[in-house]
Amino acid sequence: MKKGIDNMKNNCILRHNDQGRLSFTDGYYFTSGQPIKVFYDGKWIDGRIEYSHEYEDYYFINENKGIYIYNLVGVEAKSLD
């Protein structure tokens, strides 16, 4: 994964890069199993990124709270790496 700016201090909007991975505009991208924090429903939620073969896209999961979020393009996020 390419490291960019300190994403814990700078919130970024998720998008797809040329390889179809979720990424920030600075080039930092996510792969399956990678920790992430997303801003959803008015609050920050810790979790990780996984890939769905059924939907052919990445999604957010927080297993402890049973939260699954699909369609992450445009969602505000922070890397936890």
C-alpha distances in whole Angstrom, upper triangle without the diagonal:
4,6,10,13,14,13,16,19,18,18,16,17,15,15,14,12,14,12,13,10,11,10,12,14,12,9,7,6,7,8,11,12,10,13,14,17,19,22,24,28,28,26,23,22,19,18,15,13,15,16,19,21,24,23,20,17,15,17,18,20,22,24,26,27,27,25,23,22,21,21,19,18,20,20,19,16,15,12,13,11
4,6,10,12,12,15,17,16,17,15,16,15,15,14,12,14,13,15,12,12,10,10,12,9,6,5,6,9,11,14,16,13,15,15,18,19,22,25,29,29,27,24,23,21,20,17,16,18,19,22,24,27,25,22,20,18,19,20,22,24,26,28,29,29,27,25,24,23,22,19,19,20,20,19,16,15,12,14,11
4,7,8,9,12,14,13,14,13,16,15,16,16,14,16,16,17,14,14,11,10,12,9,7,5,8,10,13,16,16,13,14,14,16,18,21,24,28,27,25,22,22,19,19,17,16,19,20,24,26,29,27,24,22,19,20,20,22,23,26,28,29,29,27,25,24,24,23,20,19,20,19,18,15,13,10,12,9
4,7,8,11,12,11,12,11,14,14,15,16,14,17,17,18,15,14,11,9,9,6,6,5,9,12,15,18,19,15,16,15,16,18,20,23,27,26,24,21,22,20,20,19,18,21,22,26,28,30,28,26,23,20,21,21,23,25,28,29,30,30,27,26,24,24,23,20,19,19,18,16,14,12,10,13,11
4,6,9,9,8,10,10,13,14,16,18,17,19,20,21,18,16,12,10,10,7,9,8,12,14,17,20,20,17,16,15,16,17,19,22,25,24,22,19,21,19,20,19,19,22,24,27,30,32,30,28,24,22,22,21,24,25,28,29,29,30,27,27,25,25,24,20,19,19,18,15,13,11,10,12,12
4,6,6,6,9,10,14,15,17,19,19,22,22,22,19,17,14,11,13,10,12,10,13,14,18,20,19,16,14,13,13,15,17,21,24,23,20,17,18,17,18,18,18,22,24,27,30,32,30,29,25,22,22,20,22,23,26,26,27,28,26,25,24,25,24,20,20,19,18,15,12,9,8,10,9
4,5,5,6,7,11,12,15,17,17,20,21,20,17,14,11,9,11,10,11,9,11,12,16,18,17,14,12,10,10,12,13,17,20,19,17,14,15,14,15,15,15,19,21,24,27,29,27,26,22,19,19,17,19,20,23,24,24,25,22,22,20,21,20,17,17,16,14,11,8,5,5,8,9
4,6,7,9,13,14,17,20,20,24,24,23,19,16,14,12,15,14,15,12,14,14,17,19,18,14,12,10,9,11,13,16,19,18,15,12,13,12,14,15,16,20,22,26,29,30,28,27,24,20,19,17,19,18,22,22,22,24,21,21,20,22,22,18,18,17,15,12,9,5,6,7,8
4,7,10,13,15,18,21,22,25,26,25,22,19,16,13,15,14,16,14,16,17,20,22,21,18,15,13,12,13,14,18,20,18,16,13,16,15,17,18,19,23,26,29,32,33,31,30,26,23,22,20,22,21,25,25,25,27,24,24,23,24,24,20,20,18,16,13,11,8,9,10,12
4,6,10,12,15,18,19,22,23,22,20,16,14,11,12,11,14,12,15,16,20,22,21,18,16,13,12,12,13,16,19,17,16,14,16,16,18,18,19,22,24,27,30,32,29,28,24,22,21,19,22,22,25,26,25,27,24,24,21,22,21,18,17,15,14,10,9,7,9,12,13
4,7,10,13,16,17,21,22,20,18,14,12,9,11,11,14,12,14,15,18,20,20,17,15,11,10,9,9,13,16,14,13,11,13,14,16,16,16,20,22,25,28,29,26,25,22,19,18,16,19,19,23,24,23,24,21,20,18,19,18,14,14,12,10,6,6,5,9,11,14
4,6,9,13,14,17,19,17,15,11,9,6,8,9,11,10,11,13,16,19,19,16,15,11,11,10,10,13,17,16,15,13,15,15,16,16,15,19,20,23,25,27,24,23,19,17,16,15,18,20,23,24,24,24,21,20,17,17,16,12,11,9,8,6,6,6,9,12,14
4,7,10,12,16,17,15,13,10,8,6,8,10,12,11,12,13,16,18,19,17,16,12,12,10,10,12,15,15,15,14,15,16,16,16,15,18,18,20,23,24,21,20,16,15,14,14,17,19,23,24,23,23,20,18,15,15,12,9,7,5,5,4,6,9,11,15,16
4,7,9,13,14,12,10,6,6,5,8,11,11,10,9,10,13,15,16,14,14,11,11,9,11,13,16,17,16,14,15,15,15,14,12,14,15,17,20,21,17,16,13,11,11,12,15,18,21,23,22,22,18,16,13,12,10,7,5,5,6,6,7,9,11,14,16
4,7,10,11,9,8,6,5,6,8,11,10,11,9,11,13,15,18,16,17,14,15,13,14,16,19,20,20,18,18,18,18,16,13,15,15,16,19,20,16,15,12,11,12,14,17,20,23,26,25,24,20,18,15,13,10,8,5,6,8,10,10,13,14,17,18
4,7,8,5,5,5,6,8,9,12,10,11,9,10,12,14,17,16,17,15,17,16,17,18,22,23,23,21,21,20,19,17,13,14,13,15,16,18,15,12,10,10,12,14,18,21,24,27,26,25,22,19,16,13,11,9,7,10,12,13,13,15,15,19,19
4,5,5,6,6,6,8,8,10,8,9,8,10,12,15,18,16,18,17,19,18,20,21,25,26,26,23,23,22,21,18,15,16,15,17,18,20,17,14,12,12,15,17,20,24,26,29,29,28,25,22,19,17,14,13,11,13,15,16,15,16,16,19,19
4,6,8,10,10,12,11,13,10,12,11,13,14,17,20,19,21,20,22,22,24,25,28,30,29,27,27,26,24,21,18,18,16,18,18,20,18,15,13,14,17,20,23,27,29,32,32,30,28,24,22,19,17,16,14,16,18,19,19,20,19,23,22
4,6,9,10,13,14,15,11,12,10,11,11,14,17,17,20,19,22,21,24,25,28,30,29,27,26,25,22,19,16,15,13,15,15,18,16,13,11,12,16,18,21,25,27,30,30,29,26,23,21,18,17,16,14,17,19,20,19,20,19,22,21
4,7,9,12,13,15,12,13,10,10,10,13,16,16,18,17,20,19,21,22,25,27,26,24,23,22,20,17,14,13,11,13,13,15,13,10,8,9,12,15,19,22,24,27,27,26,23,20,17,15,13,12,11,14,16,18,17,19,18,21,20
4,6,10,12,13,11,10,6,6,7,10,13,12,14,14,16,16,19,20,23,25,24,21,20,19,17,14,10,11,9,12,13,16,13,11,8,7,11,13,16,19,22,25,25,23,21,18,16,14,12,11,10,13,14,16,14,15,14,17,16
4,7,10,12,10,9,6,6,8,10,13,11,13,11,13,12,15,16,20,21,20,18,17,16,15,12,9,10,10,13,15,17,14,12,9,7,9,11,14,17,20,23,22,21,18,16,13,12,10,8,8,10,11,12,11,12,11,14,15
4,7,8,6,6,4,6,9,12,14,12,13,11,13,13,15,17,21,21,21,18,18,17,16,14,11,13,14,16,19,21,18,16,12,11,12,13,17,19,22,25,24,24,21,18,16,15,13,10,9,11,11,11,10,11,10,13,14
4,5,6,5,6,9,13,16,17,14,14,12,13,13,14,17,20,20,20,17,18,17,17,15,14,16,17,20,22,24,21,19,16,14,15,15,19,21,24,26,26,25,22,20,18,17,15,12,10,10,11,10,9,9,10,13,14
4,5,7,9,12,16,19,21,18,18,16,17,16,17,20,23,23,22,20,21,21,21,19,17,20,20,23,25,26,23,21,18,17,18,19,22,24,28,30,29,29,26,24,21,20,17,14,12,11,13,12,12,12,13,17,17
4,6,9,12,16,19,21,17,18,16,17,17,19,22,25,25,24,21,22,21,21,20,18,21,22,25,26,29,26,24,20,19,20,20,24,25,29,30,30,30,27,26,23,22,20,17,15,15,16,14,13,13,12,16,15
4,6,10,13,17,18,16,17,16,17,18,20,22,26,26,25,22,23,21,21,19,17,19,19,22,24,26,24,21,18,17,19,19,22,25,28,30,30,30,27,25,22,21,19,17,15,15,16,15,14,13,12,16,15
4,7,10,14,15,12,13,12,14,15,18,20,24,24,23,20,20,18,17,15,14,16,17,20,22,25,23,20,17,15,17,17,19,21,24,26,27,27,24,22,20,20,18,15,14,15,15,14,12,11,9,12,11
4,7,10,12,10,12,11,14,14,17,19,23,24,22,19,19,17,16,13,11,13,13,17,19,21,19,17,14,11,13,14,17,19,22,24,25,24,22,19,18,17,16,13,13,14,14,14,12,11,9,12,11
4,7,9,6,9,9,12,13,16,18,22,23,21,18,16,14,12,9,7,9,10,14,16,19,17,15,12,9,11,11,13,16,18,21,21,21,18,16,15,15,15,12,13,15,14,14,11,11,8,11,10
4,6,6,9,10,14,15,19,20,24,25,23,20,18,16,13,9,7,7,8,12,14,17,16,13,11,8,10,11,13,16,17,20,21,20,19,16,16,15,15,14,15,17,16,17,14,14,11,13,12
4,6,9,11,14,15,19,20,23,25,23,20,17,15,11,8,5,4,6,10,12,15,14,13,11,8,9,10,11,13,14,18,19,18,16,14,14,14,15,14,16,19,17,18,16,15,13,13,13
4,7,9,13,15,18,19,23,24,22,18,16,13,9,6,5,6,9,12,15,17,17,16,14,10,10,10,10,11,12,15,17,16,15,14,15,15,17,15,18,20,18,19,15,15,12,12,11
4,7,10,13,16,18,21,22,20,16,14,11,8,5,5,8,11,14,17,20,19,17,15,11,11,10,10,12,14,16,17,17,16,15,15,16,17,15,17,18,16,16,13,11,9,8,8
4,7,10,14,16,19,20,17,13,11,7,6,4,6,10,13,16,19,21,20,20,17,13,12,9,10,10,12,14,15,16,14,14,14,16,17,14,17,18,15,14,11,9,7,5,7
4,7,10,12,16,16,14,10,8,6,6,5,7,11,14,17,20,22,20,19,16,12,11,8,9,10,13,14,15,16,13,13,12,14,15,12,14,15,12,11,7,6,5,5,8
4,7,9,13,13,10,6,5,4,6,8,10,13,16,19,22,23,21,21,18,14,12,9,10,10,13,14,14,15,12,13,12,14,15,12,14,14,10,9,6,5,6,7,10
4,6,10,10,8,6,5,7,8,9,10,14,16,18,22,22,20,20,16,13,11,8,10,10,14,15,14,15,11,11,9,12,12,9,11,11,7,6,4,6,9,10,14
4,7,7,5,4,6,9,11,13,14,17,19,21,24,24,22,22,19,16,14,11,13,13,17,17,15,16,13,13,11,13,13,10,12,11,7,5,6,9,12,13,17
4,5,6,6,7,10,12,14,14,17,19,20,23,23,20,22,18,16,13,11,12,12,16,16,14,14,10,11,9,11,12,10,12,11,8,8,9,12,15,16,20
4,6,8,9,13,15,17,18,20,22,22,26,25,22,24,21,19,16,14,15,14,17,17,14,15,12,13,11,13,14,13,15,14,11,11,13,15,18,19,23
4,7,10,13,16,18,20,22,24,25,29,28,25,27,24,21,18,16,17,16,19,19,16,17,14,16,14,16,17,15,17,15,12,11,12,15,18,19,23
4,6,10,13,16,18,20,23,24,28,28,25,27,23,20,17,14,15,14,17,16,14,16,13,15,13,16,17,15,17,15,12,11,11,13,16,16,20
4,7,10,13,15,18,21,22,26,27,24,25,22,18,16,12,13,12,15,15,13,15,12,14,13,16,17,14,16,15,11,9,8,9,12,12,16
4,7,10,12,15,18,20,24,24,22,23,20,16,13,10,10,8,11,11,10,12,9,11,11,14,16,13,16,16,12,11,9,10,12,11,15
4,7,10,13,17,19,23,24,22,22,19,16,13,9,9,7,10,10,10,12,10,11,12,15,17,14,17,17,14,12,10,9,10,8,12
4,7,10,13,15,19,20,19,19,16,13,10,7,5,5,8,9,10,10,9,9,10,13,15,13,16,17,14,14,11,11,10,9,12
4,7,10,13,16,18,17,17,14,10,8,6,6,7,9,11,12,12,11,10,10,12,14,12,15,17,14,14,11,11,10,9,11
4,7,10,13,15,14,13,10,7,6,5,6,9,11,14,15,14,12,10,10,10,12,10,13,15,13,14,11,12,10,11,12
4,7,10,12,11,11,9,6,6,6,7,10,12,15,16,14,13,10,10,10,12,12,14,17,16,17,15,16,14,15,15
4,6,9,8,7,6,4,6,9,10,14,15,18,19,16,15,12,12,10,12,12,14,17,17,19,17,18,17,18,18
4,5,5,5,6,6,7,10,11,15,15,19,19,16,15,11,11,9,11,13,15,18,18,20,19,21,20,21,22
4,6,5,7,9,11,14,15,18,19,22,23,20,18,15,15,13,14,16,17,21,21,24,23,24,23,24,24
4,6,8,10,11,15,15,19,19,23,22,19,18,14,14,12,13,16,17,21,21,24,24,26,25,26,27
4,5,8,9,13,14,18,19,23,22,19,17,13,12,9,10,12,14,17,18,21,21,23,23,25,26
4,7,10,13,16,19,20,24,24,21,19,15,14,11,11,13,14,17,18,21,20,22,22,24,24
4,7,10,13,17,18,22,21,19,17,13,11,8,8,9,10,14,14,17,17,19,18,20,21
4,7,10,14,15,19,19,17,14,11,9,7,8,8,10,13,13,15,14,16,15,17,18
4,7,10,12,16,15,13,10,7,6,5,7,7,10,13,11,14,12,14,14,16,17
4,7,10,13,12,11,8,6,5,7,9,8,11,13,11,12,11,12,12,13,15
4,6,9,9,8,6,5,7,9,12,11,15,17,14,15,13,14,14,14,16
4,6,6,6,5,7,9,12,15,14,18,19,16,16,14,15,15,14,16
4,5,5,6,8,11,14,18,17,21,22,19,20,18,18,18,16,19
4,6,8,11,14,17,21,20,23,24,21,21,19,19,19,17,19
4,6,9,12,16,19,18,22,23,19,20,18,19,19,18,21
4,7,10,13,17,17,21,22,19,20,19,20,20,19,22
4,7,10,13,13,17,18,15,16,15,17,18,17,20
4,7,10,11,14,16,14,16,15,17,17,18,20
4,7,7,11,12,10,13,12,15,16,17,20
4,6,9,11,10,13,14,16,17,19,21
4,6,8,8,12,13,16,17,20,22
4,6,5,9,9,13,14,16,18
4,6,9,10,13,15,18,20
4,7,9,13,15,18,20
4,6,10,13,15,18
4,7,11,13,16
4,7,10,12
4,6,9
4,6
4
